[in-house]
């Protein structure tokens, strides 16, 4: 042989699983960078909308109103979910020098001042904004934090028709469910020899070795009420005047629930 295939000049090293994982990670990072660099966020200071670009997606808080139908120009009926998209107000800016990380705190929703504690009211008064019902943070780069000002409003104009978005929320709670409803396991045959075990999960033992139930077995338990992110939903319509966002796809959570919407991290559209 003319050379050592396992030497320093080898084109790659490591087991195939690690190489495949590294290639997928690099492909995902490249796709995310290309999507994030094209995203633009609309920021309003009261006099109009200011266009700006952010490498890290701002997660806008929205309220899930319900579902309706829209007709396209070709007459196709589409089922969409209506979201009350803000506006979100910048309540606080956090920097790496003072807080150890860079982020922006957004406020959404109204609530009378008598329901807040003195500490909470002091937080809003210190930043010169009115009391907000919900507060959430979005991680941003230091340069992007400097472009924002406390009191500015972020509207749904940051989204465009046909754009892919990611929606994060808390799924509906279904209570304690069996394996058939929770995981979709098949029921047993309703024939000879089956008694009172049509919807059971079957045997869970692993034999004499290892002698215990293996972790991760599909068993009955609590279903729903979990943090869920549904990716690559489609924006069908944007109504900036009424702060409404019409989304095609499954939005997690119940009606009047709070969800967070961002530009898709890895869009396929």
N, C-alpha and C positions, 0 to 999 in steps of 0.2 A: 504494500500500500504506500502511496506517495505522501500521505499525511495522517495525522491523528484525528479521527473524527470527534474525539472528546477533548481536544486541546483548547488553547485560548482562542484560536481562530475559528472555532466551531460556530455555525450560524445561530444556533440556539442551544439552550441547556435547560435541564429540568424535566420532570415527568410531563406527559401530555396533558394531564388535568390542569396543572399550573399554567402551562403555555396557553391552553384554551381559555382559562380564566383571565389571564393577562390580556389576551387579544380581545375578549368580550368587554373587559373594563376599559381598554383604550378606545374601542369602538363606541361604547356608551358615553364616555367623556367627550369624545369628538362630536357626537351627535348633540349632547347637551350644550356644548359651547356654541355650536352653530345655531341652535334654537334660541339660546339666551341672548346672543349678540344681536339677533334680529328683533327682539321684543322691545316695545316702547310703552311707557306708562304715562297716562295723562294726569297731571297734577294741577289743581286749581287753587288759586290764591284769593278767590272771590271775584276777581275782575275777568277771569277767563281761564282757559285751559292752557297749561304750559306743557309742551312736549319734551320728554327726556328719556334717555335710554339707560337701562339698568342691567348689569350682568347677572345679578341675583334677583329672582322673581319676588316681587312684593305680594304677599298673601292678603288679599282684600277680604274683609269680613262682609258676608251677605246673609240675608234672612230668606229661607226657603218659604215661598208663598204657597205654591201648589203647582198644578199641571193644567195645561190647556192645549189647544190645537192651532196651528198656523198653516196657511196655504201659501205655497210658493208661486212664482210667476207662471210656472207650467201647470198649476192646478193640483200639485201633489200635496196631500195633507200630512203634516208632520206633528207628532206629539212632542211637546217641549215642556220643560220645567221652568217656572218663572222665579227669578231671584231678585229680591230687593237689594241692589248693589250700592250700598252706601248712602251718601258719601262717607268715607272714612277720614277722620281728622288726625293729623300728626300731633300726638300729645307730648311725646318726649323723644329726644335723641340720645342714644347711648354710644359712648366712644370707648375705644380700647384703653386710652389713658386713664379714664375715670372709672369705668365699669368693667374693664377687662375684655370687652368684646364690642363689636360695632353692630348696632341694631336700631330700629325705629319702632316706637310704640304707637299703635294706632287705636283710636277710639271709635265706637260705633253704637248708635242707639241712644235714645233719650231716657232719662230717669230723674225724678224730682230730687232736689238736693237734700230733703229731709231724710231720705233713705240711706244716705252715705254717712260714714263715720267721719270724725274730724280729721283723721289722718288722710282719708281718701279725698276729702274736700281740699285739704292743704296741698295735696299732690296736684290737683287740677288748677288751683289758684296760683301755685308757684309757676306753672307753665303758661298761665294766662288763657286757658281754654275752659269751656263749660263742662259740667259733669257728664260722663258717658257711661252707659250701662255695661258695655263690654270693652275690655282692653286686651290686645294681643300684640306680640312682637314679631317683627320680620327681620331676619338677619340680612344686612347689606354691607357692601364694602365701604371703607372710610370715605372714598371720593363721592360715593352716592349719598352718604349721609350729609355731607356738606352742601349738596344741591337742594336739600329739603330744609324747610323752615317750620318751626313749631306753629301750629294753627292752620297750616295749609290743608286743603281738602284733596283727597284722591277719589276721583270719580270713575264711573264705569266706562268712560271714554278711552281708558287704557286698553280695552278689548275691541276687536274688529270682527265683523261678520265672516264666518268660515274659519276662524282661528281655533286652534286646539288649546284646551285648558285642562288643568288638574283641579279637582274639587275634593276637599278634605272635610269630613264631618263625623259625627257619631251615629252609627247605624241604629236602626230601630231595635229595641230590646224584645226578644221573643220568649224570655223566661227560660225555664229548664226544659230542654227538648231531648228526645231520644235520638238514636243514631240514624234512623231513617229520615227524619226531618232535618237533622243537623248536618249530616254528611251525605245524604242521598243513598245510603246503603240499601241493597235489595232485601225485600222481605222473604221469609222462608215459604216454602211451598205449602199451600193449604190442602194437604192430602193426608194419607195414612201415616200415622206415627208422629205428627207434629201437634203438640199440645201447649197452648197458652204461650207460645214463644215465636209467634209469627213476625214480630217486629223487634226481636232481640238482636243483639250484636254478635252473638255466637261466642265461641271460646276465646279467652284472652290469655290463657296460660302459655308458657314457653317450654314446658316439659321439665325434666329433672335439672337440666342446665339451660339457662342460668338460675332457674328456680324462683323467678319473680316476674311480675308483669313488666314488660318493656315500656319505657317512657314514650309518650307520643301516640299511644293507642287511641283509636277513634272510639270514644265512649260517650254516654249521655252527659250533659252538663249545660251550662248557661249558653244561650245562643243570642247573638247580637249584642247591642250596647257596647260596641268597640269602635275605636278610632279607625276609620277607613278612608283611603284615598283612591278615588276613581280617576283614572288617567285618560287623557286624549278625548275629552268630550268636545262637542262642536258647538260654537256660538252661532245661533241662528239669527238673532236680532239683538241690537243694542239700542235702548231708548234712554239716551242721556238726559232728556228733559224730565222724565219721571223716575230716573235712577232704576231702571229695570233691565234685567239681563235674561234673555231667553236661551236656554241651553238644551241641546238634544242629547239625551243619554240619561243614565241612571245617576241621580244625585242622592247621596246617602242622607239618612235622617228623616225625621217626621216634619210635618208642616209647622211653620214658625220656628224651626230649628236654625241654629247658626252654623254656617259653613264658611270655609275659607277657600277662595278662588285665586289661582295664580296662572301665569303662562305655563304651558306644558313644558316639562323638563326635557322629555324626549318625544317630540311630535312625530307622528307617522303621516301627517297630512301634507 
